[in-house]
Amino acid sequence: MMLPSEEKRLLHLYRSGSAAETAAVVLDALADITDPDERAAAAGLLRKLEGMNGTDFDALAEFESGVPA
């Protein structure tokens, strides 16, 4: 799965041990995100994270970083 650059940046900022944990951190961060474009990117990332299992999340991290998770 490819992420737009803003979603990728948010993933790198808020990545935690799993998709669910990362989604929880991003959701908490939404309270402090005031820029409409960043809020939209966070919402898009949340939708993607909520549909991921552990294998998907690990594969995404490996693909995005180029380093095996």
N, C-alpha and C positions, 0 to 999 in steps of 0.2 A: 504494500500500500504506500502510495506516495503522499506526502504531506506538503501543502503549500508552505512557503518559507516562514510565514508568521506562526503557523501551527508547529512547525519544526522548531522554531526558536522557543516557543512556550514549552514544548516537550523537553528540550534541553534544560530549560530553567527549572522545571517542576518535576522532572522524572523521579519516580520513586521505585520501589521494588516490584510493583505489578501495575497492570492497567487500572485496576480498581483503586489502588493507593494513589496513583498519579492523578486519576480523575478526582479523587477527594481533595487533593492538594490544589488542583486547578480550580475546583469549585470554591474552595475557601479563598483563593486569590481573587476570584471574580469581584468580591466585595471592594477590593482596592483598585480594580482596573476601571478607569473612567473613559479611556479613549474608545469610541464606538468601533473602530476597526479592530482593535485588540480584543474587545469584548466578543466581537463576531468570530475572531480566530479562536478564542478560548471556547466558545460554544461549539464550533466545528470540531475542535480537538476532543471535547467532551463526548460528542456524539460518536466519534470514531473509537475512543477509548472504551465507552460503554458496550460496544459491540465486539470487543476483543477478548479472546481467551489468553492464557499465559503464553502459549506457543506463538500466537499472533503478535503479542507484545514483544516477546524476545526477538522474533524475526524482524519486526519493525526497528527495534533498537540496533540490531546488527546491520540492517540495510542502511539505516540513516547514518550510522557512525563508520561503517566499513570494518568494524571490529566485532568479532563474535561475542555475544552476550554471555 
